[in-house]
Amino acid sequence: MKTILTAKLKLHTTSETGQRLLDTARAYQNALNYTSRVAFENGKMSNQVKLHGLVYPALRERFALPSQLACSVSRQVGATFKGLWTKVKHNASHRKSGYTQKRYQGLDKAPVFTANTTTFTYQRDYRFKAGQQVSITTLEGPVVFSYEGYTKHLDLIQKGSSGGVTLGAAKLWRDPRTQQFYLLVSLAVETPDPTPESLKGIKGADLGERYLAVTTTPGNTTQFFPGGAIRHKGEAFQRVRSRLQSKGTRGAKRRLRQLMLRERRFKADVNHRIAQAIVEPGFLIGLEDLTRIRERTAVRGKRNRRRRAKWAFAELGAFLSYKAQVVGGFTIKVDADYTSKGCPNCGHVSDKNRPGKGLTFRCENCGFTLHADLVGARNVTLRTLLIRQDWMGTGLLSTAPDGSDTEAKAKRLQRFLELRWSPDPSPGL
């Protein structure tokens, strides 16, 4: 099994070499927007081969791009349109099913590429050299840069294919604050395939807003990651953002952009820290499948809708997934239905088990009382145990629930309702 990591390499540049990188990045961005307009005018084309035939001469002559960068432009734009078409089809299906009433507008006009990043192909546009140096193709030819980065990532790059590491495409990115150039290199690292014998530990995680994550094991080892301070800082960001938006000056817009990047870095840092604290070697971690959660749940109030929109649960799940694989663990997704309403003590499911939708869970059937998010984590843990049991019996691991088969899902949920939390359950059961 391959785990994808991204190595962030800081490039050492001079004023001359930095300008060459900047010229290349600007030409690449202009080429992306030109190709996007051509694709839009030709039926919103997503076929990369046909699109390449339409734009390749212009990319070479008009934007002076090297041949491989010109190929990367058509591939990137084609992939973007393909993703937009997928979202359009999903939106049509969701509207038909009643999940949403909004029409997806991503293909109403040609996508605009605003990020000043350039995609390089390994061994064609960039190559690593001895002495911790890298050669990068620019409009005026290749330029050699020295670099620095995270020690473990540098070791993986040095090992290369001989150490089970496959180097992929890289992106050139310039920090808008410091004007520093970075090369973001994709690394595919060979990790052992998960087996029931290698994953003997079980942990369930309930992700939320008031508590960003609550985890528990069958042995009742729990972790709480409160989100109150995070939400408070998010509201502070929003207040500053509102003032800058109402001002509307060029300086305010520049400051707004800086604030957005700062908030993004803050959220990513919080999610990285939480994920690092949750993962453990040899643990199978169960997460709720929160696909379309914003569409499936109604929220009242402008402030609550804004908080829900900024809930970065997908990013936290992605961090957990790759960090677990790196240390010898694994993550799976389980059905999220009734995890906060079902009693792990007696199996009774009711909206009344959460009085006022607060943080106290009180079963109206058996009187069992506990922190509501911990109840959700226990239910996720039980479902993860059941999936591991099926894995041991069949040899097949279900990494995510299939929501397309309603009959199969109903059977899964019925099995989940029969699970009971024991003070000392055995992971092997």
C-alpha positions in Angstrom: 0.0 0.0 0.0 1.2 3.5 -0.9 0.8 6.5 1.4 1.0 9.9 -0.2 3.0 12.6 1.6 4.0 16.1 0.5 7.5 17.3 1.1 7.7 21.1 1.4 11.1 22.3 0.3 12.3 25.8 0.8 14.3 27.0 -2.3 17.3 29.2 -1.9 17.0 31.9 -4.6 18.7 35.1 -5.7 16.9 38.1 -7.2 17.7 36.8 -10.7 16.7 33.2 -10.2 13.6 34.2 -8.2 12.5 36.4 -11.0 12.9 33.6 -13.5 10.7 31.4 -11.3 8.1 34.2 -11.0 8.0 34.7 -14.8 7.5 31.0 -15.3 4.7 30.9 -12.7 2.9 33.9 -14.3 3.1 32.5 -17.8 1.8 29.2 -16.5 -1.1 30.9 -14.8 -2.0 32.9 -17.9 -1.8 29.7 -19.9 -4.2 28.0 -17.5 -6.8 30.8 -17.9 -6.4 30.9 -21.7 -6.9 27.1 -21.8 -9.9 27.3 -19.5 -11.6 29.8 -21.8 -10.9 27.6 -24.8 -12.3 24.5 -23.1 -15.4 26.5 -22.0 -16.1 27.8 -25.5 -15.7 24.3 -26.9 -18.6 22.7 -25.0 -16.9 22.8 -21.6 -14.4 20.2 -22.7 -12.9 17.8 -20.2 -11.1 15.5 -22.7 -7.5 16.3 -22.0 -6.3 14.8 -25.4 -8.6 16.9 -27.5 -8.0 20.0 -25.4 -4.2 19.5 -25.8 -4.6 19.5 -29.6 -6.5 22.7 -29.5 -4.2 24.8 -27.3 -0.7 23.3 -27.6 0.6 25.5 -30.4 -0.6 28.7 -28.6 0.8 27.6 -25.3 4.2 27.1 -26.9 4.2 30.3 -29.1 2.1 32.8 -27.1 3.2 31.9 -23.6 6.6 30.5 -24.5 6.1 27.5 -22.2 8.4 24.5 -22.5 6.8 21.4 -24.0 6.2 19.5 -20.8 4.7 22.5 -19.0 2.4 23.0 -21.9 1.2 19.4 -21.6 0.7 19.9 -17.8 -1.6 22.9 -18.5 -4.0 20.9 -20.7 -4.0 18.1 -18.2 -4.7 20.3 -15.3 -7.5 22.2 -17.0 -9.1 19.0 -18.3 -9.0 17.5 -14.8 -10.6 20.7 -13.4 -13.5 20.5 -15.9 -13.9 16.8 -15.3 -14.2 17.5 -11.6 -16.8 20.2 -12.2 -18.8 18.0 -14.4 -18.8 15.4 -11.6 -20.1 18.0 -9.2 -22.9 19.0 -11.7 -24.0 15.4 -12.0 -23.9 14.9 -8.2 -25.9 18.1 -7.7 -28.6 17.0 -10.2 -28.8 13.7 -8.3 -29.0 15.4 -4.9 -31.7 17.8 -6.1 -33.7 14.9 -7.4 -33.3 13.1 -4.1 -34.3 16.3 -2.1 -30.9 16.7 -0.4 -30.6 20.3 -1.7 -32.6 22.8 -3.8 -29.6 24.8 -5.0 -28.3 24.4 -8.5 -24.5 24.0 -8.8 -23.1 27.0 -10.8 -19.5 25.9 -11.2 -19.8 25.5 -15.0 -21.8 28.7 -15.7 -18.6 30.4 -16.7 -15.0 29.4 -17.4 -13.1 28.6 -14.2 -10.5 31.2 -13.3 -7.1 30.0 -11.9 -6.0 32.6 -9.3 -3.4 30.5 -7.4 0.1 31.4 -8.6 1.3 27.8 -8.6 3.1 25.8 -11.3 3.0 22.0 -11.7 6.2 20.2 -12.6 6.7 16.6 -13.8 9.4 14.6 -12.2 12.4 13.8 -14.4 11.0 16.2 -17.1 10.5 19.6 -15.4 12.5 19.0 -12.3 15.3 16.7 -11.1 17.1 16.2 -7.9 20.9 16.4 -7.9 23.7 15.6 -5.5 24.5 18.0 -2.7 20.8 18.7 -1.8 20.1 20.5 -5.0 17.2 20.5 -7.5 17.0 21.5 -11.1 13.8 23.3 -12.2 12.7 24.2 -15.7 11.9 27.8 -16.4 11.0 29.8 -19.5 14.7 30.4 -20.1 15.9 26.9 -19.3 16.7 24.8 -16.2 18.0 26.5 -13.1 19.7 24.7 -10.2 18.6 25.6 -6.6 19.7 24.4 -3.2 17.0 23.6 -0.8 16.1 22.7 2.8 13.2 21.0 4.5 11.9 18.5 7.1 14.6 16.0 7.8 12.5 12.9 7.4 11.2 14.2 4.1 14.7 14.9 2.9 15.7 11.3 3.9 12.8 9.9 1.8 13.8 11.9 -1.2 17.4 10.7 -0.9 16.3 7.1 -0.7 14.1 7.4 -3.8 13.0 4.2 -5.5 15.6 2.1 -3.7 13.9 2.9 -0.4 10.4 2.2 -1.6 9.6 5.9 -2.3 8.1 7.1 -5.6 8.5 10.8 -6.5 5.6 12.3 -8.3 4.6 15.7 -9.6 5.7 18.9 -7.7 4.1 22.3 -7.4 6.0 25.6 -7.2 4.4 27.9 -4.7 5.3 31.4 -3.5 4.3 32.5 -0.1 2.4 35.8 -0.6 3.6 37.2 2.8 7.4 36.5 2.5 7.7 36.1 -1.3 9.6 32.9 -0.5 9.5 30.1 -3.1 8.7 26.5 -2.0 8.6 23.3 -4.0 5.9 20.9 -2.9 6.9 17.4 -3.9 4.5 14.5 -3.9 6.0 11.3 -2.3 4.4 7.9 -2.5 5.8 5.8 0.4 5.4 2.1 0.6 3.6 1.1 3.8 2.6 -2.4 5.0 -0.9 -3.5 4.0 -3.2 -3.5 7.1 -4.3 -6.9 8.5 -6.5 -7.8 11.5 -3.4 -9.1 13.2 -1.5 -5.9 12.8 -4.4 -3.7 13.9 -5.4 -5.1 17.3 -6.3 -1.7 18.8 -9.7 -0.1 18.2 -10.6 3.5 18.5 -13.8 5.4 17.6 -13.8 9.2 16.9 -16.9 11.4 17.0 -16.2 14.7 15.1 -18.2 17.8 15.9 -18.2 21.5 16.4 -18.5 22.1 20.2 -16.0 19.3 20.6 -13.8 19.0 17.5 -13.2 15.3 18.3 -14.0 12.9 21.1 -12.4 9.4 20.9 -12.7 6.3 23.0 -11.4 2.7 23.0 -13.1 -0.4 24.1 -11.2 -0.1 27.4 -12.8 3.3 28.0 -9.6 5.3 27.3 -11.1 8.6 26.1 -9.8 11.9 24.6 -11.7 15.2 24.4 -10.7 18.0 22.1 -12.9 21.0 22.9 -13.6 23.5 20.2 -14.8 26.5 22.2 -11.5 28.4 21.9 -11.3 27.6 18.2 -14.9 28.9 17.6 -14.1 32.0 19.6 -11.1 32.7 17.4 -13.1 32.0 14.3 -15.7 34.6 15.3 -12.8 37.1 15.9 -11.6 36.4 12.3 -15.2 37.0 11.1 -15.5 40.3 12.8 -12.3 41.6 11.3 -13.4 40.2 7.9 -16.7 42.0 8.0 -15.0 45.3 8.8 -12.5 44.9 5.9 -15.3 43.9 3.5 -17.4 46.9 4.3 -14.3 49.2 3.9 -13.7 47.9 0.3 -10.4 49.7 -0.3 -7.4 48.1 -2.1 -5.5 47.9 1.2 -8.5 46.3 2.9 -8.7 43.7 0.2 -5.0 42.9 0.5 -5.4 42.6 4.3 -8.5 40.4 3.7 -6.4 38.0 1.6 -3.8 37.9 4.3 -6.4 37.2 7.0 -7.9 34.4 4.9 -4.5 32.7 4.6 -3.9 33.2 8.3 -7.2 31.6 9.3 -6.5 28.7 6.9 -3.1 28.1 8.5 -4.6 28.3 12.0 -7.3 25.6 11.2 -4.7 23.3 9.5 -2.4 23.6 12.5 -5.3 22.7 14.9 -6.3 19.7 12.8 -2.7 18.5 12.5 -2.3 18.6 16.3 -5.5 16.8 17.0 -4.7 14.1 14.4 -1.3 13.6 15.8 -2.7 13.1 19.3 -5.3 10.6 18.1 -3.3 8.2 15.9 -1.4 5.3 17.5 0.6 2.4 16.0 -1.5 -0.7 15.4 -4.9 1.0 15.9 -7.9 0.7 13.6 -9.6 4.1 13.9 -13.3 4.5 13.0 -14.7 7.8 11.8 -18.2 8.8 10.9 -19.1 9.0 7.2 -20.1 12.7 7.1 -20.6 12.9 3.4 -23.2 15.6 2.5 -23.6 16.4 6.2 -24.2 20.1 5.5 -27.0 19.2 3.0 -28.5 16.5 5.2 -28.8 18.6 8.3 -30.7 21.9 8.6 -29.2 24.7 10.8 -31.0 27.8 11.8 -29.4 31.2 12.2 -26.8 33.0 10.1 -24.1 32.5 12.7 -24.7 28.8 13.1 -24.8 28.3 9.3 -21.5 30.2 9.0 -19.9 28.0 11.7 -21.2 24.8 10.0 -19.7 26.0 6.6 -16.3 26.5 8.2 -16.3 23.2 10.0 -13.1 21.5 8.6 -14.1 17.9 9.4 -13.0 16.6 6.0 -9.5 18.0 6.5 -9.2 16.5 9.9 -10.3 13.1 8.5 -7.7 13.4 5.8 -5.0 14.2 8.3 -6.0 11.2 10.4 -5.9 8.9 7.4 -2.4 9.6 6.2 -0.9 10.0 9.7 -2.3 6.7 10.8 -0.9 4.9 7.8 2.6 6.4 8.4 2.7 5.0 12.0 1.2 1.6 11.1 -2.4 2.3 11.8 -5.5 2.6 9.5 -8.7 4.6 9.4 -12.2 3.5 8.1 -15.5 5.2 7.9 -18.8 3.9 9.4 -22.4 4.9 9.0 -23.1 8.1 11.0 -26.8 7.4 11.4 -28.1 7.5 15.0 -24.6 7.7 16.6 -25.7 10.6 18.7 -29.3 9.3 19.3 -28.7 5.6 20.0 -28.1 4.4 23.5 -25.0 2.2 23.7 -26.4 0.6 26.9 -29.8 -0.6 25.6 -29.9 0.2 21.9 -32.9 2.6 22.2 -32.9 5.3 19.5 -34.9 8.5 19.9 -34.5 12.3 19.4 -35.6 12.6 23.1 -32.3 11.0 24.2 -30.7 14.4 23.5 -32.8 16.9 25.5 -32.6 20.3 23.7 -29.8 18.8 21.5 -27.4 19.6 24.3 -24.2 17.8 25.4 -26.0 15.6 27.9 -27.3 12.2 26.6 -30.1 10.7 28.8 -31.7 7.5 27.5 -35.5 7.8 27.9 -35.7 4.0 28.0 -33.0 2.9 30.5 -32.0 6.2 32.0 -28.4 5.8 30.9 -26.6 9.3 31.1 -23.3 10.3 29.6 -21.7 13.1 27.6 -23.4 13.1 24.2 -20.2 13.2 22.1 -18.7 10.4 24.2 -21.9 8.4 23.4 -21.3 9.1 19.7 -17.7 8.0 20.0 -18.7 4.7 21.8 -21.2 3.9 19.0 -18.6 4.6 16.4 -16.2 2.3 18.3 -18.8 -0.5 18.5 -19.4 -0.2 14.7 -15.7 -0.3 14.1 -15.4 -3.5 16.2 -18.1 -5.1 14.2 -16.4 -4.2 10.9 -13.1 -5.7 12.2 -15.0 -8.8 13.2 -16.4 -9.1 9.7 -12.9 -8.5 8.3 -11.5 -11.4 10.4 -14.2 -13.7 9.2 -14.3 -12.8 5.5 -10.8 -11.4 4.8 -12.4 -8.3 3.3 -12.2 -4.8 4.9 -15.0 -2.3 4.3 -13.2 1.1 4.4 -16.4 3.1 3.8 -20.1 2.3 3.9 -22.0 2.0 0.6 -24.9 4.5 0.7 -26.3 3.6 -2.7 -27.8 0.3 -1.6 -30.6 1.3 0.8 -31.5 -2.3 1.6 -27.9 -3.2 2.5 -27.7 0.0 4.6 -30.9 -0.9 6.5 -29.4 -4.3 7.4 -26.2 -2.7 8.6 -28.0 -0.2 10.8 -30.1 -3.1 12.3 -26.9 -4.9 13.2 -25.6 -1.8 14.8 -28.7 -1.4 16.9 -28.0 -4.8 18.4 -24.6 -3.8 19.7 -24.1 -3.1 23.4 -21.3 -1.3 25.2 -19.6 -3.5 27.9 -17.3 -2.1 30.6 -14.6 -4.5 29.4 -15.2 -5.6 25.9 -12.6 -7.7 24.0 -11.4 -6.3 20.7 -11.2 -9.8 19.4 -15.0 -10.4 19.7 
